[in-house]
Amino acid sequence: MKKINLPLVMDTFFAGTCAFLLFFTAVRYYTKSVAAALVFGIAAMLLFGALGYLYISRKQNKKLIVTRDEKEKKLLSLHLSLSSDAYIKNLLRSMLGENARISGKKIIWDGTAHFFDFKMQPLSEDDVAQVIKYGYNGKKKIFCTAVSPQAAALAGNFSIETAAIDEVYENLKKKQLLPEKYVYEEPPKQKLHQRIKARFSRKLALPLFWSGAGLLALSYVAFFPLYYVISGSLVLALAAVSFVFGQR
């Protein structure tokens, strides 16, 4: 069952209501006709409600796509940081093209030696220096998670290109090479009843019992006994639930 997008519904309703009130009030004031004011007000509510719905839903979808892409980039960064060199070389070779070939620690394609250094920290000057020292007459390029400003400047001085995770992600996505399963993925979110159950433990039963009993006792001397009877009964019920269903 598809979830109702409550924020979108509320925003659309708010936009339509504002349009209705504005047009109804203005037309009623100038024409003195309630019927005409209702017609214009309802028409404005439908029109601006529809326009608001289209604008807000498009904005939400765009934000959702950006958020999902950023999350996948983080997962991909960790995935590549934890993966073996052999796996990364084969993945990059598939990404670069048919003529790409693996040669030691690099992938040669289109006259360029492609190196990689995936880790959670940005590429450093020492990492770039290792590539500079590596003997190769053609162009060089380094795939990595991120590049520090110092490393980017050093690489630029030696005409070495760098490609951070944004470029790697887009190329893998374009060629449908993104991993189906990442090395590490966030655990699924707990359902509501699981989160509520996790809050209860048998240790809460006794304090809740005494609190509920105290509230019921106060009902005999308080000016508003009904409040204490209801609240005390609820607390005692929670005490019973914690004792029976709570985690040990």
C-alpha positions in Angstrom: 0.0 0.0 0.0 1.4 3.3 -1.1 2.0 5.8 1.7 0.2 9.1 1.7 2.5 12.0 1.2 1.1 14.1 4.1 3.4 17.1 3.7 2.4 17.4 0.0 -1.3 17.0 0.8 -1.1 19.7 3.6 0.9 22.1 1.4 -1.5 21.7 -1.5 -4.5 22.2 0.8 -2.9 25.3 2.3 -2.2 26.8 -1.1 -5.7 26.1 -2.3 -7.3 27.5 0.9 -5.3 30.7 0.6 -6.4 31.2 -3.0 -10.0 30.5 -2.1 -10.0 33.0 0.8 -8.2 35.7 -1.3 -10.5 35.4 -4.4 -13.7 34.9 -2.4 -13.1 37.9 -0.2 -12.0 40.2 -3.1 -14.9 39.2 -5.4 -17.5 39.4 -2.6 -16.2 42.8 -1.6 -16.4 44.3 -5.2 -19.5 42.5 -6.5 -21.5 42.0 -3.3 -22.5 38.6 -4.8 -21.9 35.5 -2.6 -22.5 33.1 -5.6 -20.0 34.8 -7.8 -17.5 34.9 -5.0 -17.9 31.2 -4.4 -17.5 30.4 -8.1 -14.3 32.4 -8.4 -13.0 31.2 -5.0 -13.5 27.5 -5.9 -12.0 28.0 -9.3 -9.0 29.7 -7.8 -8.6 27.0 -5.1 -8.6 24.3 -7.7 -6.2 26.1 -10.0 -3.7 27.2 -7.5 -4.0 24.0 -5.6 -3.1 22.1 -8.7 -0.2 24.4 -9.5 1.0 24.1 -6.0 0.8 20.3 -6.1 2.8 20.2 -9.3 5.5 22.6 -8.1 5.9 21.0 -4.6 5.8 17.4 -5.9 8.4 18.2 -8.5 10.6 19.9 -5.9 10.2 17.0 -3.5 11.1 14.4 -6.2 14.2 16.4 -7.2 15.3 16.6 -3.6 14.6 12.8 -3.1 16.7 11.9 -6.1 19.6 14.1 -4.9 19.4 12.6 -1.4 19.3 9.1 -2.8 22.3 9.8 -5.0 24.3 11.3 -2.2 23.5 8.2 0.0 24.6 5.9 -2.8 27.8 7.8 -3.3 28.7 7.4 0.4 27.9 3.6 0.2 30.0 3.3 -3.0 32.9 5.1 -1.4 32.9 2.7 1.5 32.4 -0.2 -0.8 35.4 0.6 -2.9 37.5 1.4 0.1 36.8 -2.1 1.5 37.0 -4.0 -1.8 40.1 -5.9 -3.1 42.3 -4.4 -5.8 41.4 -7.1 -8.3 37.7 -6.3 -7.9 38.3 -2.6 -8.4 40.5 -3.1 -11.5 37.9 -5.3 -13.2 35.2 -2.8 -12.3 37.1 0.1 -13.7 38.1 -1.8 -16.8 34.4 -2.5 -17.5 33.6 1.2 -16.9 36.3 2.6 -19.2 35.5 0.5 -22.2 36.2 -2.6 -24.3 39.8 -1.8 -25.2 40.8 -1.2 -21.5 43.4 -3.6 -20.2 44.9 -4.3 -16.8 48.6 -3.8 -16.4 49.9 -4.3 -12.9 48.4 -1.7 -10.6 46.9 0.3 -13.4 44.4 0.1 -16.2 45.5 1.3 -19.6 42.8 2.8 -21.9 43.0 5.4 -24.7 46.7 6.0 -24.1 46.1 6.9 -20.4 47.2 5.0 -17.3 44.4 4.9 -14.8 45.4 4.5 -11.2 43.1 4.2 -8.2 43.4 4.9 -4.5 40.0 4.5 -2.8 39.9 5.2 0.9 37.7 7.2 3.3 40.2 10.1 3.5 40.9 12.5 0.6 43.8 11.8 -1.7 47.0 13.3 -0.3 50.2 14.7 -1.8 52.0 11.5 -0.8 49.5 9.5 -2.8 50.0 11.7 -5.9 53.8 11.4 -5.4 53.5 7.6 -5.7 51.8 8.0 -9.1 54.3 10.6 -10.2 57.2 8.2 -9.5 55.5 5.4 -11.4 57.1 5.0 -14.8 54.8 5.7 -17.7 55.3 7.9 -20.7 51.6 8.7 -21.4 48.9 10.5 -19.5 48.0 9.6 -16.0 44.7 9.7 -14.1 43.8 8.8 -10.5 40.4 7.5 -9.4 39.7 8.2 -5.7 37.0 9.1 -3.2 38.0 12.7 -2.7 41.0 15.0 -3.4 42.6 17.4 -1.0 43.4 20.9 -2.4 47.1 20.3 -1.9 46.9 17.0 -3.8 44.9 18.5 -6.6 47.5 21.3 -7.0 50.4 18.8 -7.1 48.6 16.6 -9.6 47.9 19.6 -11.8 51.5 20.6 -11.8 52.4 17.2 -13.3 49.4 17.1 -15.7 47.8 14.2 -13.8 44.0 14.1 -13.9 41.9 13.2 -10.8 38.4 11.7 -10.7 36.6 11.8 -7.3 33.6 9.6 -6.3 31.1 11.9 -8.1 32.6 11.2 -11.5 33.1 7.5 -10.7 29.5 7.2 -9.5 28.1 8.9 -12.6 30.1 6.7 -15.0 29.2 3.5 -13.2 25.5 4.5 -13.1 25.5 5.5 -16.8 26.9 2.0 -17.8 24.7 0.2 -15.2 27.7 -1.1 -13.3 26.8 0.1 -9.8 27.1 -2.8 -7.3 23.9 -4.7 -6.7 24.9 -5.3 -3.1 27.4 -3.1 -1.2 30.0 -4.5 1.2 28.3 -2.6 4.0 24.8 -1.3 4.0 22.8 0.5 6.7 20.6 -1.9 8.7 16.9 -1.6 7.9 14.9 0.8 10.0 13.0 -0.8 12.8 9.2 -0.8 12.5 7.2 1.4 14.9 6.1 -1.5 17.2 9.7 -2.7 17.4 10.9 0.7 18.4 8.2 1.0 21.1 8.9 -2.5 22.4 12.6 -1.7 22.6 11.8 1.1 25.0 10.1 -1.1 27.5 12.0 -3.3 29.9 11.0 -5.1 33.1 13.1 -2.6 35.0 10.4 0.0 34.3 7.6 -2.0 35.8 8.3 -1.3 39.4 8.8 2.5 39.1 5.7 2.7 36.9 3.7 0.7 39.4 4.5 3.0 42.3 3.8 6.1 40.2 0.4 4.7 39.2 -0.4 3.7 42.7 0.6 7.2 44.0 -1.6 8.9 41.4 -4.6 6.7 42.4 -4.0 7.5 46.1 -4.0 11.2 45.3 -7.5 10.8 43.7 -8.9 10.4 47.3 -7.7 13.8 48.4 -7.4 15.9 45.2 -10.0 18.5 44.0 -10.1 16.8 40.5 -10.1 13.1 41.3 -11.0 12.0 37.7 -7.7 13.3 36.4 -5.7 11.2 38.9 -7.9 8.1 38.4 -7.4 8.2 34.6 -3.6 9.0 34.7 -3.0 6.5 37.5 -4.8 3.8 35.6 -2.8 4.5 32.4 0.5 4.3 34.3 -0.5 1.1 36.0 -1.4 -0.4 32.6 2.0 0.6 31.3 3.6 -1.1 34.3 1.7 -4.3 33.5 2.7 -4.1 29.8 6.4 -3.5 30.8 6.3 -6.4 33.2 4.7 -8.9 30.8 6.1 -7.9 27.4 9.3 -5.9 28.4 12.7 -7.1 27.6 14.7 -8.7 30.4 
